[in-house]
Amino acid sequence: MKKITLLALFILGISQFVHSQDIIQQAPEGFDEEQVSIERGTVDTVVYNSETVGTEREAIIYTPPGFTESKKYPVLYLLHGIGGDQYAWLKNGNANVVLDNLYADGKIEPMIVVMPNGRAMKDDRATGDIFAPDKVKAFATFEQDLLNNLVPFIEEKYPVYTDSEHRALAGLSMGGGQSLNFGLGNLNTFDWVGGFSSAPNTSEPEQLLSDPQQAKEKLKVLWISCGDEDGLMRISKRTHQYLEEHDVPHIFYVEPGGHDFEVWKNDLYIFSQLLFKPVDRSIFNK
């Protein structure tokens, strides 16, 4: 089957998709820079009890401008890479700034963003040998911490919806692999899934999605992206090819760049604009 790169073109409300190998829509200049005189979201640190790990753990919570306890919000769980922690998206990705600017432009739906530490172990710091077997294993263990501890905590403490239609999961590199593994492995939990430059922890496609029909029925948006100079492109391509062969609607977005936050900030900028809105999946694989 002919390989088709699906590129997302988002202009004034993200209403169209353009399929082309020549057109790549990038975030505008200054999208990740603080703007004056705009309302900002709030960044907080929360501590939750992890029965999975056997200790208390931290997560960063971003609540949108105008947040109020009197209404309910959908939730995006946003994961970091192997060398990061719960602060990575703030320190290196300016995630709160990107989101603030999108809200100021009226481009995204109000949502809570949860940035956890995806290394589910008692000493979850990104220190020493970050590729040590126990630390790598902890990224897989995080699936149970996320599903059984963190998600229930957020749904108890914050005014959020508790159905899959209002939950999204996305991440970069190691977190991209986690997002695909956990999101596609729990289709009744997340309707919106994004893998940015997903790392080799991503399961083989046949294991990743053993029931393509269920994904067709459940997923609102399945996003696969990678920089065109990224040495891990093969991971995203093999996932895309499997999804294409099984006619699973998805977006395969190839953008300029390597394996770094310049790419991942752009992914967040575009992916977040898709979330929790009506979407026509029938056009994804054209």
C-alpha positions as CSV (number, residue, x, y, z in Angstrom):
1,M,0.0,0.0,0.0
2,K,1.3,3.4,-0.9
3,K,2.7,5.3,2.0
4,I,0.9,8.6,2.5
5,T,2.1,11.2,4.9
6,L,-0.8,13.0,6.5
7,L,0.1,16.5,7.5
8,A,-2.2,18.6,9.6
9,L,-2.9,22.2,8.4
10,F,-4.5,24.2,11.2
11,I,-5.6,27.7,10.2
12,L,-8.1,29.9,12.2
13,G,-9.7,27.1,14.1
14,I,-8.1,24.0,12.8
15,S,-11.0,23.1,10.4
16,Q,-9.0,21.5,7.6
17,F,-6.5,18.8,7.0
18,V,-4.2,18.8,4.0
19,H,-2.5,15.6,2.7
20,S,0.8,16.5,1.2
21,Q,4.5,15.7,1.5
22,D,5.4,19.2,0.6
23,I,3.3,21.3,3.1
24,I,4.1,21.2,6.7
25,Q,2.2,23.7,9.0
26,Q,4.4,25.0,11.8
27,A,3.4,26.9,14.9
28,P,3.8,30.7,14.3
29,E,6.8,32.6,15.5
30,G,6.5,33.5,19.2
31,F,4.0,30.8,20.0
32,D,6.1,29.7,23.0
33,E,7.0,33.1,24.3
34,E,5.2,34.9,27.1
35,Q,2.8,37.5,25.9
36,V,1.9,40.6,27.8
37,S,-1.6,41.5,28.9
38,I,-3.2,38.1,28.5
39,E,-4.9,36.0,31.1
40,R,-2.7,33.1,32.3
41,G,-3.4,29.6,33.6
42,T,-2.2,28.4,36.9
43,V,0.6,25.9,37.6
44,D,0.5,23.9,40.8
45,T,2.2,20.9,42.3
46,V,0.0,18.1,43.8
47,V,1.0,15.1,45.8
48,Y,-0.9,11.9,45.4
49,N,-0.6,8.5,47.1
50,S,0.7,5.8,44.8
51,E,-0.2,2.3,46.0
52,T,1.5,1.1,42.9
53,V,4.9,2.5,44.0
54,G,4.2,2.5,47.7
55,T,5.0,6.1,48.3
56,E,3.6,9.6,47.7
57,R,4.4,11.1,44.2
58,E,4.3,14.5,42.7
59,A,2.6,15.8,39.5
60,I,2.3,19.2,38.0
61,I,-1.2,20.5,37.2
62,Y,-2.0,23.3,34.8
63,T,-5.5,24.8,35.1
64,P,-6.7,27.1,32.3
65,P,-7.3,30.8,32.5
66,G,-10.7,31.4,34.0
67,F,-10.7,28.1,35.8
68,T,-13.6,27.6,38.2
69,E,-14.8,24.9,40.4
70,S,-18.3,25.4,39.2
71,K,-17.8,23.7,35.8
72,K,-16.3,20.4,34.7
73,Y,-13.2,20.1,32.5
74,P,-11.6,17.4,30.3
75,V,-8.1,16.3,31.1
76,L,-4.9,15.9,29.1
77,Y,-2.2,13.7,30.7
78,L,1.1,14.9,29.2
79,L,4.2,12.7,29.6
80,H,7.9,13.5,29.5
81,G,10.9,11.5,28.0
82,I,13.5,9.2,29.6
83,G,15.7,12.1,30.8
84,G,12.9,14.2,32.1
85,D,10.5,14.4,35.1
86,Q,7.3,16.1,35.9
87,Y,8.9,19.5,35.4
88,A,10.3,18.8,31.9
89,W,7.4,20.2,29.9
90,L,7.5,23.4,31.9
91,K,11.3,23.9,32.0
92,N,12.1,22.8,28.4
93,G,8.8,22.9,26.6
94,N,7.2,26.1,28.0
95,A,4.0,24.1,28.0
96,N,2.1,26.6,30.2
97,V,3.2,29.5,27.9
98,V,2.2,27.6,24.8
99,L,-1.2,26.9,26.3
100,D,-1.7,30.4,27.6
101,N,-1.1,31.8,24.2
102,L,-3.5,29.4,22.6
103,Y,-6.2,30.3,25.1
104,A,-5.6,34.0,24.4
105,D,-6.2,33.3,20.7
106,G,-9.3,31.2,21.4
107,K,-7.8,28.2,19.7
108,I,-8.2,25.4,22.3
109,E,-11.0,24.1,24.5
110,P,-10.6,24.7,28.3
111,M,-8.9,21.7,29.8
112,I,-6.8,20.6,32.8
113,V,-3.3,19.4,31.9
114,V,-1.6,16.9,34.2
115,M,2.2,16.5,33.9
116,P,3.3,13.5,36.0
117,N,6.6,11.8,36.6
118,G,6.4,8.8,34.3
119,R,9.2,6.9,36.1
120,A,7.1,5.0,38.7
121,M,9.7,4.1,41.4
122,K,10.4,5.4,44.8
123,D,13.5,7.3,43.7
124,D,12.0,8.8,40.5
125,R,14.6,11.4,39.9
126,A,16.2,11.6,36.5
127,T,19.7,11.2,37.9
128,G,22.6,8.7,37.5
129,D,22.2,6.2,34.6
130,I,18.8,7.1,33.2
131,F,18.9,4.0,31.1
132,A,19.4,1.6,34.0
133,P,17.1,-1.4,33.8
134,D,15.2,-0.5,36.9
135,K,14.5,3.0,35.7
136,V,13.4,1.8,32.2
137,K,11.1,-0.8,33.9
138,A,9.6,2.0,36.0
139,F,8.3,3.7,32.8
140,A,6.2,0.5,32.1
141,T,5.1,0.3,35.8
142,F,3.7,3.8,35.4
143,E,0.7,2.4,33.5
144,Q,-0.7,1.0,36.7
145,D,0.2,4.2,38.7
146,L,-1.5,6.3,36.1
147,L,-4.7,4.2,35.8
148,N,-5.1,3.1,39.4
149,N,-3.7,6.1,41.4
150,L,-3.2,9.3,39.5
151,V,-6.4,9.4,37.3
152,P,-8.6,8.6,40.3
153,F,-6.8,11.3,42.4
154,I,-7.4,13.9,39.7
155,E,-11.0,12.9,39.4
156,E,-11.6,13.2,43.1
157,K,-9.8,16.5,43.6
158,Y,-10.7,18.4,40.5
159,P,-13.9,19.2,38.7
160,V,-13.3,17.0,35.7
161,Y,-15.3,14.6,33.5
162,T,-14.7,10.9,34.3
163,D,-15.4,9.3,30.9
164,S,-12.9,8.4,28.1
165,E,-14.4,11.0,25.8
166,H,-12.9,13.6,28.1
167,R,-9.5,12.1,28.7
168,A,-6.4,12.5,26.5
169,L,-3.0,11.0,26.8
170,A,0.1,12.2,24.9
171,G,3.8,12.4,25.4
172,L,7.3,12.8,23.9
173,S,9.9,10.1,23.2
174,M,9.7,7.6,26.1
175,G,6.5,9.3,27.0
176,G,5.3,9.0,23.5
177,G,5.8,5.2,23.7
178,Q,4.0,5.2,27.0
179,S,1.1,7.1,25.5
180,L,0.7,4.7,22.6
181,N,1.2,1.7,24.8
182,F,-1.2,2.8,27.6
183,G,-3.6,4.7,25.4
184,L,-4.2,2.0,22.8
185,G,-4.0,-0.7,25.5
186,N,-6.9,1.0,27.4
187,L,-9.3,2.2,24.8
188,N,-12.1,2.5,27.3
189,T,-10.0,5.0,29.3
190,F,-8.6,7.4,26.6
191,D,-10.3,8.6,23.4
192,W,-7.5,10.9,22.4
193,V,-4.0,9.6,22.1
194,G,-0.8,11.2,20.8
195,G,2.8,9.9,20.4
196,F,5.4,12.6,19.7
197,S,8.7,11.1,18.4
198,S,7.9,7.8,20.2
199,A,10.9,5.9,21.5
200,P,11.7,2.1,21.2
201,N,9.7,1.4,24.3
202,T,6.7,1.6,21.9
203,S,5.3,-1.9,21.5
204,E,5.4,-3.7,18.2
205,P,2.3,-2.7,16.2
206,E,0.6,-6.1,16.5
207,Q,0.9,-5.9,20.3
208,L,0.2,-2.2,20.4
209,L,-3.2,-2.7,18.7
210,S,-4.3,-6.3,18.5
211,D,-7.9,-5.2,17.8
212,P,-7.9,-2.5,15.1
213,Q,-11.7,-2.6,14.9
214,Q,-12.0,-1.5,18.5
215,A,-9.7,1.5,17.8
216,K,-11.8,2.5,14.8
217,E,-14.9,2.5,17.0
218,K,-13.4,4.2,20.0
219,L,-10.7,6.7,19.2
220,K,-11.5,10.3,18.5
221,V,-8.0,11.2,17.4
222,L,-4.9,9.1,17.2
223,W,-1.8,11.2,16.5
224,I,1.6,10.0,15.4
225,S,4.4,12.6,14.8
226,C,8.1,12.8,14.4
227,G,10.8,15.2,13.1
228,D,12.1,14.4,9.7
229,E,15.7,14.3,11.0
230,D,14.9,12.1,14.0
231,G,16.8,8.9,14.2
232,L,13.8,7.2,15.8
233,M,11.5,7.9,12.9
234,R,11.4,4.2,12.2
235,I,9.2,3.7,15.3
236,S,6.6,6.2,14.2
237,K,6.7,4.9,10.6
238,R,6.1,1.3,11.6
239,T,3.2,2.3,13.7
240,H,1.7,4.5,11.0
241,Q,2.1,1.7,8.4
242,Y,0.3,-0.8,10.6
243,L,-2.5,1.6,11.2
244,E,-2.7,2.4,7.5
245,E,-2.8,-1.3,6.5
246,H,-5.7,-1.9,9.0
247,D,-7.6,1.3,8.0
248,V,-7.4,2.8,11.5
249,P,-8.0,6.6,11.2
250,H,-5.0,8.5,12.4
251,I,-2.9,11.5,11.7
252,F,0.8,10.9,10.7
253,Y,2.5,14.2,11.0
254,V,6.1,14.6,9.8
255,E,7.7,18.0,10.7
256,P,11.1,19.6,10.3
257,G,13.6,18.8,13.0
258,G,15.2,16.2,15.2
259,H,14.6,14.6,18.6
260,D,14.2,17.8,20.7
261,F,11.8,20.2,22.3
262,E,11.6,22.4,19.2
263,V,9.7,19.6,17.6
264,W,7.7,18.6,20.7
265,K,6.5,22.2,21.5
266,N,5.2,22.3,17.9
267,D,3.4,19.0,18.5
268,L,1.8,20.3,21.6
269,Y,0.7,23.5,19.9
270,I,-1.0,21.5,17.1
271,F,-2.2,18.4,19.0
272,S,-3.8,20.4,21.8
273,Q,-6.0,22.3,19.3
274,L,-7.6,19.1,18.2
275,L,-8.7,17.9,21.6
276,F,-12.2,17.7,22.9
277,K,-13.8,19.1,19.7
278,P,-15.9,17.4,17.1
279,V,-13.7,15.8,14.5
280,D,-14.3,14.0,11.2
281,R,-12.0,10.9,11.3
282,S,-13.1,9.8,7.9
283,I,-10.7,12.3,6.3
284,F,-7.6,11.2,8.2
285,N,-6.5,8.3,5.9
286,K,-7.5,9.8,2.5
